[in-house]
């Protein structure tokens, strides 16, 4: 298993697919989204 010690960058835009919206008991909205994470081997 390979880990990324610096974490994943979360800036930028990617293509994804919205699976749905769900409301929490507190009234917050959450989206279920699928998208590919690109990586490069060393």
C-alpha positions in Angstrom: 0.0 0.0 0.0 1.3 3.5 -0.9 0.5 6.5 1.2 0.8 10.2 0.5 2.5 11.8 3.5 1.6 15.3 2.4 -2.1 14.5 1.8 -4.1 15.2 -1.2 -4.4 18.6 -2.9 -8.0 19.7 -2.9 -7.7 22.7 -5.2 -8.8 22.8 -8.8 -11.7 21.3 -10.8 -12.4 17.8 -11.8 -15.2 16.0 -13.7 -17.5 14.1 -11.3 -20.9 12.6 -11.0 -23.5 13.8 -8.5 -25.1 10.8 -6.8 -27.6 12.8 -4.7 -28.3 15.4 -2.0 -29.1 14.4 1.6 -30.2 16.6 4.5 -28.9 15.9 8.0 -30.9 15.9 11.2 -29.4 19.4 11.9 -30.5 20.8 8.6 -27.2 20.7 6.8 -27.0 19.5 3.2 -24.5 16.9 2.0 -23.7 15.7 -1.6 -22.6 12.3 -2.6 -20.1 12.8 -5.5 -17.9 10.3 -7.4 -14.7 11.3 -9.1 -11.4 9.9 -10.2 -8.2 10.7 -8.2 -5.2 10.8 -10.5 -1.8 9.7 -9.2 1.6 8.9 -10.5 3.9 6.1 -9.5 7.3 7.0 -8.3 
